[in-house]
Amino acid sequence: MPNAASDLGDLLNATALLVIDAQDSFVDTLYDKNAFLERCAFALDAAQALGLRTLFTEQVPEKLGGTNERLLRRAKNPKVFRKSSFSALSAPGIANYLREKEIYHLLGCGLETPICIYQTGLQAAGEDFDITFLTDALGCRRRVDEPQALRALADLGCQLLPSETVFYSILGDATHPRFREFSKLVSAFSSREFSVDDHLNSIPVFPKNKQEEPKPKRERRPKRKRAVKSGETSISDDAPSSAAKQKTAPKKRVSKKRARKSSAKKATAKKTAINAKKQSATKPKKRS
């Protein structure tokens, strides 16, 4: 698995966790049920911490029931595919989904190792599809069948590694932004006080993506005051609004109109007086 810093972003986008047939009807038959639930829960929590997509397959769920609800709810946006084939990669719709999302590497967990896990690996090898099985998160009814099935998967070219090894390899470096969250997860599952039932019964808290984080509100900047030049009055927040200016503007226009009328009247009156004086000067004087 690549661990160069430049490849980490592409690796996360092109990788998904595939949980195969973790249905109660199968889980209840496992020789170590609690260990399977614990490590499968760890794989799910780790995938959410790293922001990986999570896929589930269910074998004939209308007859055998659906995925264990406590495991299913540990995925943020699970994508569930129903199937009747033993290989998870033959589930209707899954091939198109992987192609559309450009997922080229799967991390496989679930059950049952000698049946559906093996046949999923067989198909992946035949189609040259990269898959890594998380060996501590696989389940089997009979303990004696598990080693032979895992050995056959290795011979096919499938990668078989513990879940912590795989997720640490994806992180690649302690400076990775999700390293601290994953480290806390490892510590929690390694604690002596850890209880798989309590953990599965708890409500999962999913990390927020950068796009989902609320943006901080911007503080309003104070209004900038324009520098006052000589001969100008200062502009302040107490200055009358434009609406107030509009109300007073008509009064100024009316006063000018009246001034014009007044001056016109004065001019007319003056002109009339001059004409009357001329007329009186041209009239002949009466004889006494």
C-alpha positions in Angstrom: 0.0 0.0 0.0 1.4 3.4 -0.9 2.2 5.8 1.9 3.9 8.7 0.2 2.4 12.0 1.5 1.5 13.1 -2.1 -0.6 10.0 -2.6 -2.6 10.1 0.7 -5.5 12.2 -0.6 -6.0 10.1 -3.7 -5.7 6.9 -1.6 -8.5 7.9 0.7 -10.8 8.8 -2.1 -10.1 5.6 -4.0 -10.5 3.3 -1.0 -13.6 2.0 0.7 -14.5 -0.4 3.5 -16.6 -3.4 2.4 -18.5 -5.2 5.2 -19.6 -8.6 3.9 -22.8 -10.2 5.1 -22.6 -9.1 8.8 -26.1 -10.3 9.4 -27.4 -11.5 12.8 -28.3 -14.9 11.4 -24.7 -15.5 10.5 -23.1 -13.5 13.4 -24.9 -15.7 16.0 -23.2 -18.9 14.6 -19.6 -17.6 14.8 -17.2 -19.5 17.2 -16.0 -16.1 18.6 -18.9 -13.7 18.1 -17.8 -11.0 20.5 -14.3 -10.8 19.1 -15.8 -10.5 15.6 -18.2 -7.7 16.7 -15.4 -5.8 18.4 -12.9 -5.8 15.5 -15.6 -5.2 12.9 -16.7 -2.2 15.0 -13.1 -1.0 15.1 -12.8 -1.2 11.4 -16.1 0.8 10.9 -15.0 3.5 13.4 -11.6 3.7 11.8 -13.1 4.1 8.4 -15.3 6.9 9.6 -12.4 8.6 11.3 -10.4 8.5 8.0 -13.4 9.6 5.9 -13.6 6.3 3.9 -16.8 5.3 2.2 -18.5 2.2 3.7 -20.3 -0.5 1.8 -22.4 -3.4 3.1 -23.6 -6.5 1.4 -26.4 -8.7 2.6 -27.0 -12.3 1.6 -30.7 -12.8 0.6 -31.9 -10.4 3.4 -35.6 -11.1 2.7 -35.0 -14.6 4.1 -31.9 -14.3 6.3 -32.5 -10.8 7.8 -30.5 -7.6 7.4 -27.1 -6.4 8.7 -26.6 -6.2 12.5 -28.2 -2.9 13.4 -25.5 -1.9 15.9 -22.8 -2.3 13.3 -24.8 -0.7 10.5 -25.4 2.5 12.4 -21.6 3.0 13.0 -21.3 4.0 9.4 -22.2 7.6 8.5 -23.7 7.1 5.1 -23.8 3.3 4.5 -24.4 1.9 1.0 -26.1 -1.5 1.2 -26.2 -4.0 -1.7 -28.4 -7.1 -1.6 -27.2 -10.2 -3.2 -27.8 -13.9 -3.7 -24.3 -14.7 -5.0 -21.6 -15.7 -2.5 -19.1 -13.2 -3.9 -19.8 -9.6 -2.7 -18.5 -8.2 -6.0 -21.3 -9.9 -7.9 -24.0 -8.0 -5.9 -26.2 -6.1 -8.4 -25.1 -2.5 -8.7 -21.9 -2.7 -6.8 -19.6 -2.8 -9.8 -21.2 0.4 -11.2 -21.0 2.1 -7.9 -17.3 1.4 -7.6 -16.7 2.6 -11.1 -18.7 5.8 -10.6 -17.0 6.7 -7.4 -13.6 5.7 -8.8 -12.9 3.2 -6.0 -10.0 0.9 -6.9 -9.1 -0.6 -3.5 -11.4 -2.4 -1.0 -10.8 -3.2 2.6 -12.8 -6.3 3.3 -14.2 -7.5 6.6 -17.2 -9.7 7.5 -18.1 -13.3 7.1 -17.9 -16.1 6.4 -14.2 -16.6 5.7 -14.3 -20.0 3.9 -17.4 -19.0 1.8 -18.3 -15.4 0.9 -14.9 -14.0 1.9 -13.0 -16.5 -0.1 -15.3 -16.2 -3.2 -15.1 -12.4 -3.0 -11.3 -12.7 -3.0 -11.4 -15.2 -5.9 -13.4 -12.8 -8.1 -11.2 -9.8 -7.1 -8.1 -11.7 -8.2 -9.8 -12.9 -11.4 -10.8 -9.3 -12.3 -7.4 -7.8 -11.1 -9.2 -5.7 -8.5 -7.2 -4.7 -5.4 -8.6 -6.0 -2.1 -7.1 -6.2 1.4 -8.8 -8.4 3.9 -8.7 -7.3 7.6 -7.8 -10.6 9.2 -8.9 -9.7 12.7 -12.3 -8.5 11.5 -13.3 -11.8 9.7 -15.7 -14.4 11.0 -16.0 -18.1 10.7 -18.3 -20.8 12.1 -15.6 -23.5 12.4 -12.1 -22.4 13.6 -10.4 -25.2 11.7 -11.7 -23.9 8.3 -10.2 -20.4 8.7 -6.4 -21.0 8.2 -6.9 -23.0 5.0 -9.2 -20.3 3.5 -6.8 -17.5 4.4 -3.9 -19.4 2.9 -5.8 -19.9 -0.3 -6.6 -16.2 -0.5 -2.9 -15.3 0.0 -2.1 -17.7 -2.9 -4.6 -15.8 -5.1 -2.7 -12.6 -4.4 -5.1 -11.0 -2.0 -3.5 -9.0 0.8 -4.2 -10.2 4.3 -3.3 -7.8 7.2 -4.6 -6.8 10.6 -6.8 -3.8 10.6 -4.5 -1.6 12.6 -1.6 -2.3 10.2 -3.8 -1.3 7.3 -5.1 1.9 8.7 -1.7 3.1 10.0 -0.4 2.4 6.5 -3.1 4.6 5.0 -2.3 7.4 7.5 1.4 7.1 6.6 2.6 9.7 9.0 2.0 11.0 12.5 1.5 14.5 11.1 -1.6 13.4 9.2 -4.6 15.6 10.3 -6.6 12.5 11.2 -3.9 10.7 13.1 -4.8 12.0 16.5 -8.4 10.9 16.2 -7.4 7.4 15.0 -4.8 7.1 17.8 -7.6 7.9 20.4 -9.7 5.1 18.8 -6.9 2.6 19.1 -6.4 3.5 22.8 -10.1 3.2 23.5 -10.4 -0.3 22.0 -7.1 -1.4 23.8 -8.3 -0.3 27.2 -9.0 -3.0 29.8 -12.3 -1.2 30.6 -13.5 -1.5 27.0 -16.8 -3.3 26.6 -17.9 -4.2 23.1 -21.6 -4.2 24.2 -21.4 -0.7 25.7 -19.6 0.6 22.7 -22.0 -0.9 20.2 -24.9 0.4 22.3 -23.5 3.9 22.3 -24.5 6.5 19.7 -21.6 7.1 17.3 -20.3 10.6 16.9 -19.0 11.2 13.4 -16.2 13.6 12.6 -17.2 16.6 10.5 -15.8 17.2 7.1 -14.3 20.6 6.3 -17.3 21.4 4.1 -19.7 20.7 7.0 -18.1 22.9 9.5 -20.1 26.1 10.1 -18.3 29.2 8.8 -17.5 31.9 11.5 -19.7 35.0 11.2 -17.9 38.0 10.0 -17.9 41.0 12.3 -19.3 44.2 10.8 -16.6 46.8 10.2 -17.3 50.3 11.5 -18.2 52.9 8.8 -15.2 54.8 7.6 -15.5 58.6 7.9 -14.3 60.6 4.9 -11.7 63.2 5.6 -13.3 66.7 5.8 -11.8 69.3 3.5 -11.7 73.0 4.3 -15.1 74.6 3.6 -17.0 71.3 3.9 -19.1 70.1 6.8 -18.3 66.8 8.5 -20.2 63.7 7.7 -21.3 61.6 10.7 -23.7 59.0 11.6 -26.0 61.8 12.9 -26.3 63.3 9.4 -29.9 63.3 8.1 -30.8 60.3 5.9 -31.5 60.5 2.2 -35.2 60.1 3.0 -35.1 63.2 5.1 -33.2 65.1 2.4 -35.9 64.1 -0.1 -38.6 65.6 2.2 -36.8 69.0 2.6 -35.8 69.2 -1.1 -39.3 70.3 -2.4 -39.4 73.2 0.1 -36.2 74.6 -1.4 -37.7 74.3 -4.9 -41.0 76.1 -3.9 -39.1 79.0 -2.3 -37.2 79.6 -5.5 -40.4 79.6 -7.5 -41.9 82.2 -5.3 -38.8 84.3 -5.5 -39.0 84.2 -9.3 -42.7 85.3 -9.2 -41.9 88.1 -6.8 -39.1 89.4 -8.9 -41.3 89.1 -12.0 -44.1 91.1 -10.3 -41.6 93.8 -9.3 -40.2 94.0 -12.9 -43.8 94.3 -14.3 -44.7 96.9 -11.8 -41.6 98.9 -12.6 -42.2 98.6 -16.3 -45.9 99.8 -15.9 -44.7 102.8 -13.9 -42.2 103.8 -16.6 -44.8 103.5 -19.3 -47.3 105.6 -17.4 -44.7 108.3 -16.8 -43.9 108.4 -20.6 -47.6 108.7 -21.4 -48.1 111.5 -19.0 -45.2 113.3 -20.5 -46.5 113.2 -24.1 -50.1 114.4 -23.3 -50.9 118.0 -24.3 -51.5 120.5 -21.5 -55.0 122.0 -21.2 -55.5 125.7 -21.8 -56.8 127.7 -18.9 
